[in-house]
Every structure is written in C-alpha cells, then in structure tokens.
C-alpha cells in the first residue's frame, strides 16, 4: 500500500514516519487535525530500489562531503520519474480530500520527531500544492531526506544512513488567519507547569522560519481547571506568510495588525487546554504547530520536545514573580525546613483549609529554601480590586504591620480578572462552609478515636496492597475532611472574628481588647497549652503515659513536620519534659490565672466606660469565643491527622525497605513506590536519586547546580 488514510491503525513510525505517525495518533484521539493522508515509506523504498538508486545514494553519502553529496543526490532524484502506479494512487487519495484541494506536502522521516531527536527542519515542506504538481512535490520531499543538513544531523546523532526512509504527509492547507507554535513545557526554563504559545498572523511559515517576532503568551497549568495567563508579550509582527495562486509568499503585516495581539485571553486558554490534552495523550512535553481558521484551532503537527532543560528541584517560589512573601507568624507553626513529604501535605492542607485564598493562576503559598511562606500580594490585590482596603487591618493582625513606605507588589492582572476569579470562589466557599459546618460536630466527636484506630490499622498492614487501599479509602479522606472541618470552624461566623476584635479595639484600645478576648475559649484553657497541661497532669499522676499520648501526644513544636516523631511516640521526649517539671510545674496554671485577672479587670473598665454596651458585647465575645474554641479544636484534630499520615509513611518505608527515605518523596508519589519498590528522592542539597528496589541500585539523576 503506497498511501494510507490519516487515522489508519497501520500508520506507525516504520510506515508513516515520525510526523505521520504522530498526526495519525492525534486523529485517532479525536483531536482537530486537517484532512490528510500518508504517502508511506513503501512508496519511497520502491522508488529508490529501482535502477540502483539506493546504491548510488549510499555511495554519495559515504564518499562525498555533505554539501556535494546533497547536490548529487538531488540530481539523481530529479532525473527519475515517479512510478505511474504510485502517482495514480497519490492523486486518488488527494481527490478524496476534495476537488483539487490545495495541500501542504510535509516530509515524515522514520528518524524524526522522536523523544530524543526531533530532526525538525531537516527535510523540506511544500505549501499550496495542487493535484497536477503533487507527484513532483512528493518526489522533491523524498530527495530532501538527503539535504546536507539532514546528512550531517544523522551523522552527529549516530543514525545510520542506510536505515532511514521517508514517508510524506499530504495535508489540507489550512487557510489560516493566524498560526504558531506552542510548547507544553517552558523551553527556556524547563518549567513543566507552563504552556508557552507563540502566535503570528497568516500561515505559520514566517514564524517557524524565524522571520517574525511573534506574540508570546505563557499560561500556567491548573489541574482540573483552566489555567491563567502568567505572562504576555506582544511582538512587532512585521512579516506574514500568505497563499498565492502558485504557492506562498511573505508580505508585510498591515500596520494596524503589527502590534495587535493575535490571541485574546479565551483563545490562549483554549489553546493551552488543547496543549494539555496533547501532552496527556503522549505522556511527555510536546512541541505543537497550530493554525486558526474561522476562530477554530487545528493541529498541524506535534512532536516531543527534545533536550528540554533538566528539571532541577529548586525550592524558591520567590522566582515565580514580583510578589511580597511573608513567613511572619507561620514560622512558629512550621519552624522547620520541610521535607518534600511535609511540603506536599501542607499544600493539601492549605488547599482544603484555606480554599477561599486561591487566585487562579497564582500560588497563595510558597516554598522558599524549604520554608513555608504566604503570598501577601494576592490578599492586597484582592482587597484593592474589591474596594476593601479598610479590611487590610485583618491581614496585619495575623502577619504584623508592614514596614513604613513598603509598597506591596500587586498581581500583574486587571481588576476585572481578579473580580472574575474571586467571586465564584466566594459563592463556592459559602456552600462549602455550610456543608462542612454540619459535619463538624460529628467529626470532632470521633476524631481522636478515629485517628488512633487508623494508626493502629496502618501499623498492622501486612502487604503493600493493603496499605495502599487503606491510604486511598480512609487515610487521605480522613485528612481532607479534617482540613475542611477546620475551614468551616473558622468561617462559621462569617466575619465575626475580625469584626468583634476591631469593634473592641475602637471601644477600649488594643490592650484591653486583647485581654477581654484572650484565654476565654476551651473552658478557660488555651489550646496551645494543652501539651503542657497534659504533662502537668502526667507528672501529678492524674493520667498515665498511654492517656497522655492518646489525648495530648499529637501536639508539639514540630507538629507539621511528619519526619519528626510526635511527643506521644517518643518516650525520651516525655522523660526529658518530666525531668524539667519541678522547675516549670504550674507555669500554665499561673499564666491562665494572670489572663483571667487581666480579662476581669478589662471587663470592669469596659463596664465603667460603656455600661449600656456590656450585655450585647458579652454576647458577641461569647460567640467569638465559641468560634475560636471550635477553630482551635479543629486545628488540634488536623495535627492529630498529621500523626496518622506519619504512620502511613513509616509503614510504607518498612514494607518497601526504604525506611525514612520516603519522607523525601511527595505524599502522592509514595503509593506508587509502595507498589513498585522504586523511588525518585530529593536530598536536602537538591540532588535527586533514583532507587531501584528490584536491582538494588542507586542512580544520581540531577546533580545540584
């Protein structure tokens, strides 16, 4: 068979070449590809097998410099006619595309568009070819397998000349008003979470040939949703390729189009979604040529990106843009340099417990040098876009006052884009909080027993399959539910927390407002002191060690970092704390007594200054305290859930033989490792190693720069 329909199952690398096999794969997947057919390698091999042509070609490439060999071989091809039966089959296949449809004749070598070698531009393409000229264009494509650059490229990459053949893709020429190239990973930085789109007017040849400075749009990928434009640069597009009766030509771009963007936002996002589909189909980063006709996008070809910059595990989100990052207040909660496992869990925690803080296309949290940071530029940009600058005081309550004269960098998007991104999240949050508030009491009532049972069942798993099933069915859902309950607990009063505190400050000042609100939750006890209170009870023999571990043992200075033992599982830690108790015993009670005295004194002063407001203010503070109590209890249960997650990683390490090394994987990578025994791990200096459990080998993948 000398020709094949585009989507024919037989159109593989050997028969249709790299480009043809790729287009066939796209077409079979239902992606938008122009009408096309293949002229197979059988047609080429039949042609060169006649009259000793192949022997003459091999003699030329082995005995002449590439430039001389290329000229000699081109003359050999030009002197021969295509076999009549081949030409007839090509014309018949072309007729099935439509009446004298203009086509692009594209070479498709068996050694091109491979994962490690693209051969892009090594063979020729002919545009706007009609039926009468089609056999000659195919023949010239065949000859281009032997251009000087193709010969040299194969030699440089160790591809033997006698093992290559050329198929041809005959593709309907898209009458495009715009075209370009996109990359499903950033070819400059190696970032796999970005799609980079180049776009210019007319057909794509001027762009591919480097004759025009295109628009460049960088779209951040977002799992399960549209991405968002991260960067956009409008090129001064001076040249465009257009069709002519006899082919194509380059002509000046009309003045009014030169600096006009080719793609609007929706079109760029649509192309990025198409790019993501293609990448998912191939399972690797792709280089895609596209065209736009009548507002619809078509894929002209797709090939793997070769020699993409090695992805280096560098934790420095300050490089993602001009934003204000802060670790204030967060450093107390997460004081450690995080392992990759902890960082991935913190990201899940933030996504579920702070869902309203999202801004499509931007990260609300960051990792800088292994430490946790918040992106304040998002909060300030949203407040300004929504006309809520007066509420920025709430941010300062949490993160402290900004230095005088510091201008917070704002997000590089319009006010409308911010509003459009935030409003749907606000409506979703209300429904989400309502649902999870209803789940809060039942969850908190059983959370301690549930965690204990899950840790015990995790430790008792006998096989890796059993452990993975437990993770997927119970451990991960339990953690997610704990995070969602925490969000609901803090949001159930709407803006009550901020408004109550702000109102008290207006009435009595900062000091008395703090005293009136502090220490009144959890029946007078501070949630942050529960471990100390538990130790005092243990020292007084009011409880035993097992009770201490079950009730209080999940809290501690390193409670987020899952690679560090919890107080409840570390007898030496408990011994050290008990040994110090004679010096510190009673400190928690003394602190609570002082807070109670200060609170009562502040209320007396409030009553003297505002006697008519006491009853209503006490009601507000009581509601405030109830919300704080729920929030602190929910947070405590989230930290208990982290203990269950630690138990999972420890058991996975035990069953696979990797031990504590699994803390250097992201949490979503561990179930796969449990199943295979293989792992790619990140060392603290940034290097990555590959551990093969079956072979017992360790391989350094990416040396730290």
Residue pairs with C-beta under 8 A, 6 or more apart in sequence:
1 10
1 40
1 42
2 39
2 40
2 42
2 43
2 46
2 85
2 86
2 89
2 90
3 37
3 38
3 39
3 40
3 43
3 89
3 90
3 92
3 93
4 10
4 11
4 15
4 16
4 37
4 38
4 40
5 37
5 38
6 23
6 24
6 27
6 33
6 35
6 36
6 37
6 38
7 24
7 27
7 28
8 24
8 38
9 28
11 20
11 21
11 24
11 38
12 21
12 24
13 21
13 110
14 41
14 110
15 38
15 40
15 41
15 42
15 167
16 24
16 38
16 40
16 41
16 108
16 167
16 169
17 41
17 107
17 108
17 109
17 110
17 112
17 113
17 165
17 166
17 167
17 168
17 169
18 108
18 109
18 110
18 111
18 112
18 113
18 114
18 119
18 303
19 106
19 107
19 108
19 109
19 112
19 113
19 167
19 169
19 301
19 303
20 38
20 108
20 167
20 168
20 169
21 108
21 113
22 113
22 301
22 302
22 303
23 33
23 36
23 169
23 171
23 299
23 301
23 302
24 38
25 281
25 282
26 33
26 278
26 281
26 299
26 302
27 33
27 36
29 277
29 281
31 274
31 277
31 278
31 281
31 299
32 274
32 296
32 297
32 298
32 299
33 298
33 299
33 300
34 171
34 172
34 173
34 174
34 291
34 298
34 300
35 97
35 98
35 101
35 171
35 172
36 97
36 169
36 170
36 171
36 172
37 93
37 94
37 96
37 97
37 169
37 170
38 108
38 167
38 168
38 169
38 170
39 90
39 93
39 138
39 167
39 168
39 169
39 170
40 167
41 110
41 165
41 166
41 167
43 86
43 89
43 90
43 138
43 167
43 168
44 142
44 145
44 165
44 166
44 167
44 168
45 165
46 83
46 86
47 53
47 80
47 82
47 83
47 86
47 139
47 142
48 54
48 57
48 142
50 80
50 83
51 80
53 76
53 80
56 73
56 76
57 73
57 76
57 146
57 161
58 161
58 162
60 68
60 69
60 72
60 73
60 146
61 69
61 73
61 146
61 151
61 161
62 161
63 69
64 72
66 148
66 149
66 151
66 152
66 155
67 148
69 146
69 148
69 151
70 146
70 147
70 148
70 151
73 143
73 146
74 143
74 146
77 139
77 140
77 142
77 143
78 143
80 139
82 135
82 136
82 138
82 139
86 135
87 135
90 134
90 135
90 138
90 170
91 131
91 134
91 135
93 170
94 101
94 103
94 131
94 134
94 170
95 131
97 103
97 170
97 172
98 172
100 130
100 131
101 172
101 173
102 128
102 129
102 130
102 172
102 173
102 243
103 128
103 129
103 130
103 134
103 170
103 171
103 172
103 173
104 125
104 126
104 127
104 128
104 129
104 170
104 171
104 172
104 173
104 300
105 125
105 126
105 127
105 129
105 134
105 137
105 138
105 141
105 168
105 169
105 170
105 171
106 125
106 141
106 168
106 169
106 170
106 171
106 301
107 123
107 124
107 125
107 141
107 144
107 145
107 166
107 167
107 168
107 169
108 166
108 167
108 168
108 169
109 119
109 122
109 123
109 145
109 150
109 164
109 165
109 166
109 167
110 163
110 164
110 165
110 166
110 167
111 117
111 119
111 154
111 159
111 163
111 164
112 118
112 119
112 120
112 122
112 123
112 303
113 119
113 120
113 301
113 303
113 304
114 304
114 306
115 284
115 304
115 306
116 306
117 157
117 159
117 306
118 287
118 303
118 304
118 305
118 306
119 150
119 153
120 287
120 303
121 149
121 208
122 147
122 149
122 150
122 153
123 141
123 144
123 145
123 147
123 150
123 166
124 140
124 141
124 144
124 147
125 141
126 137
126 140
126 141
126 247
127 173
127 203
127 205
127 243
127 247
127 248
128 173
128 243
128 244
128 246
128 247
128 248
129 137
129 173
129 247
134 170
138 168
138 170
141 166
141 168
142 166
142 168
144 150
144 166
145 164
145 165
145 166
151 161
154 160
154 161
154 164
169 301
171 300
173 243
174 203
174 291
174 293
174 298
174 300
175 243
175 293
176 202
176 203
176 204
176 291
176 292
176 293
176 298
177 201
177 202
177 292
177 293
178 199
178 200
178 201
178 202
178 262
178 263
178 291
178 292
179 199
179 200
179 202
179 203
179 204
179 207
179 289
179 290
179 291
179 292
179 300
180 197
180 198
180 199
180 200
180 204
180 207
180 214
180 262
180 289
180 290
181 197
181 198
181 204
181 207
181 208
181 287
181 288
181 289
181 290
182 195
182 196
182 197
182 198
182 271
182 272
182 275
182 287
182 288
182 290
183 195
183 196
183 275
183 285
183 286
183 287
183 288
183 305
184 195
184 275
184 276
184 278
184 279
184 285
184 286
184 288
184 305
185 191
185 192
185 194
185 196
185 285
185 305
185 308
186 192
186 194
186 196
186 218
187 196
187 305
187 308
187 309
188 196
188 309
189 309
190 308
190 309
190 310
190 311
190 312
192 285
192 311
193 220
193 221
194 218
194 219
194 220
194 221
194 230
195 218
195 219
195 221
195 227
195 271
195 272
195 275
195 276
196 216
196 217
196 218
196 219
197 215
197 216
197 217
197 218
197 219
197 263
197 268
197 271
197 272
197 275
198 207
198 214
198 215
198 216
199 207
199 214
199 215
199 217
199 262
199 263
200 206
200 207
200 212
200 214
200 215
200 235
200 237
200 240
200 262
201 237
201 240
201 253
201 257
201 262
202 240
202 241
202 242
202 253
203 240
203 241
203 242
203 243
203 248
203 291
204 241
204 289
204 290
204 291
204 300
205 241
205 248
205 250
206 212
206 239
206 240
206 241
206 250
207 214
208 289
211 239
211 250
212 235
212 237
212 238
212 239
212 240
212 253
213 235
213 236
213 237
213 238
214 235
214 237
214 262
215 232
215 233
215 234
215 235
215 237
215 261
215 262
215 263
216 231
216 232
216 233
216 235
217 229
217 231
217 232
217 233
217 263
217 268
218 229
218 230
218 231
218 232
219 227
219 228
219 229
219 230
219 268
219 269
219 271
219 272
220 227
220 228
220 229
220 230
220 361
221 227
221 272
221 276
222 228
222 360
222 361
225 360
226 269
226 272
226 273
226 360
227 269
227 272
227 273
227 360
227 361
228 269
228 360
228 361
228 362
228 413
228 421
229 265
229 268
229 269
229 361
229 413
230 321
230 361
232 261
232 268
234 259
234 260
234 261
236 258
236 259
237 253
237 257
237 258
237 259
237 262
238 252
238 253
238 258
239 250
239 251
239 252
239 253
240 250
240 251
240 252
240 253
241 248
241 249
241 250
242 248
242 249
242 250
242 251
263 271
267 292
267 297
270 297
271 290
271 297
274 290
274 297
274 299
275 286
275 288
278 286
278 288
278 299
278 302
279 285
279 286
282 302
282 304
284 304
284 305
285 304
285 305
285 308
286 302
286 303
286 304
286 305
287 302
287 303
287 304
287 305
288 299
288 301
288 302
289 299
289 300
289 301
289 302
290 297
290 298
290 299
290 300
291 297
291 298
291 300
292 298
310 702
311 702
312 686
312 702
312 704
312 705
313 682
313 686
313 688
313 702
314 686
315 343
315 367
315 368
315 369
315 370
316 367
316 368
316 369
317 325
317 363
317 366
317 367
317 368
317 373
318 325
318 366
318 368
320 363
320 366
321 362
321 412
322 377
322 409
322 412
323 375
323 376
323 377
323 378
323 409
323 411
324 375
324 376
324 377
324 380
324 406
324 408
324 409
325 366
325 368
325 373
325 374
325 375
325 376
326 373
326 374
326 376
326 399
327 371
327 372
327 373
327 374
328 399
328 400
329 398
329 399
329 400
330 372
330 373
330 374
331 371
331 372
333 372
333 560
334 346
334 371
334 372
334 560
334 561
335 557
335 558
336 342
336 558
336 560
336 561
336 564
337 369
337 370
337 371
337 684
338 346
338 367
338 370
338 371
338 372
338 560
338 561
339 561
339 562
339 563
339 663
339 664
340 663
340 664
340 665
340 666
340 682
341 562
341 563
341 649
341 662
341 663
341 664
341 665
341 666
341 667
341 670
342 560
342 561
342 562
342 563
342 663
343 367
343 370
343 372
343 666
344 666
344 667
344 668
345 479
345 560
345 562
345 642
345 645
345 667
346 365
346 372
346 560
347 365
348 479
348 480
348 483
348 667
349 483
349 638
350 357
350 364
350 365
351 358
351 483
352 480
352 483
352 484
352 487
353 483
353 484
353 486
353 487
353 638
354 364
354 487
355 425
355 428
355 429
355 432
355 487
356 425
356 426
356 429
356 491
357 364
357 378
357 379
358 364
358 425
359 378
359 381
359 382
359 411
359 418
359 421
359 422
360 421
361 413
361 421
362 375
362 378
362 411
363 375
364 374
364 375
364 378
365 372
365 373
365 374
365 375
366 372
366 373
366 374
366 375
367 373
370 684
374 399
376 395
376 399
376 408
377 408
377 409
377 410
377 411
378 411
379 392
379 395
380 392
380 395
380 408
380 410
381 410
381 411
381 418
382 388
382 418
382 422
383 389
383 391
383 392
383 395
384 410
384 415
385 415
385 418
385 419
385 422
386 418
386 419
386 422
391 498
393 502
394 498
394 502
396 402
397 498
397 501
402 408
411 418
429 491
432 484
432 487
432 488
433 487
433 488
433 491
433 492
435 488
436 484
436 485
436 487
436 488
437 488
437 489
437 492
439 481
439 484
439 485
439 488
440 485
440 488
440 489
440 492
440 630
440 634
443 481
443 482
443 485
443 637
444 485
444 630
444 633
444 634
444 637
447 482
447 637
447 640
447 641
448 550
448 551
448 637
448 640
450 478
451 478
451 554
451 637
451 640
451 641
451 643
451 644
452 550
454 470
454 474
454 475
454 478
454 644
454 647
455 643
455 644
455 647
457 470
458 467
458 470
458 475
458 644
458 647
458 648
458 651
459 647
459 651
461 467
461 470
461 651
461 655
463 655
464 652
464 655
464 656
464 674
464 675
465 675
467 648
467 651
467 652
467 655
467 674
468 671
468 674
468 675
470 648
471 648
471 671
472 671
475 644
475 645
475 648
478 641
478 644
479 641
479 642
479 644
479 645
482 634
482 637
482 638
482 640
482 641
483 638
483 641
485 634
485 637
486 631
486 634
486 635
486 637
486 638
488 634
489 627
489 630
489 631
489 633
489 634
489 635
490 497
490 627
490 630
490 631
490 634
492 627
492 630
493 623
493 624
493 627
496 620
496 623
496 624
496 627
497 624
497 627
497 628
500 517
500 620
500 621
500 623
500 624
501 513
501 517
501 624
503 620
504 512
504 513
504 516
504 517
504 617
504 621
505 513
507 513
507 606
507 609
507 610
507 613
507 617
508 516
508 602
508 605
508 606
508 609
511 602
512 602
512 605
512 606
513 602
515 595
515 598
515 599
515 601
515 602
516 599
516 602
516 603
516 606
516 621
517 621
517 624
517 625
518 595
518 598
518 599
519 525
519 526
519 592
519 595
519 596
519 599
520 599
520 621
520 625
521 527
521 625
521 626
521 628
521 629
521 632
522 629
522 632
522 633
524 592
524 596
525 533
525 592
526 591
526 592
526 595
527 632
527 633
527 635
527 636
528 632
529 588
529 591
529 592
530 552
530 555
530 636
531 552
531 553
531 555
531 556
531 567
532 584
532 587
532 588
533 552
533 588
534 543
534 548
534 551
534 552
534 553
535 548
535 552
535 574
535 577
535 578
535 581
536 581
536 585
536 586
536 588
536 589
537 543
537 548
538 544
538 545
538 548
538 574
538 578
539 578
539 581
539 585
543 551
545 571
545 574
548 568
548 574
549 567
549 568
549 569
550 568
552 567
552 568
553 566
553 567
553 568
553 569
553 643
554 566
554 567
554 568
554 636
554 639
554 640
554 642
554 643
555 567
555 636
555 639
556 566
556 567
558 564
559 566
559 639
559 642
560 639
560 642
562 642
562 645
562 646
562 649
562 663
563 646
563 660
563 663
565 573
566 643
566 646
567 573
567 574
567 577
568 643
569 643
603 614
606 613
606 614
606 617
607 614
610 617
645 667
648 670
649 662
649 663
649 667
649 670
650 660
652 658
652 662
652 670
652 673
652 674
653 659
653 660
653 661
653 662
655 674
656 662
656 673
656 674
656 677
656 679
656 693
657 677
657 693
658 673
658 679
658 691
658 693
661 679
661 681
661 691
662 670
662 673
662 679
662 681
664 681
664 682
664 683
665 673
665 679
665 680
665 681
665 682
669 679
669 680
673 679
676 693
677 692
677 693
677 694
678 690
678 691
678 692
678 693
678 694
679 690
679 691
679 693
680 688
680 689
680 690
680 691
680 701
681 688
681 689
681 691
682 688
683 689
685 704
686 704
686 705
687 700
687 701
687 702
687 703
687 704
688 700
688 701
688 702
689 698
689 699
689 700
689 701
690 698
690 699
690 701
691 697
691 698
692 698
692 699
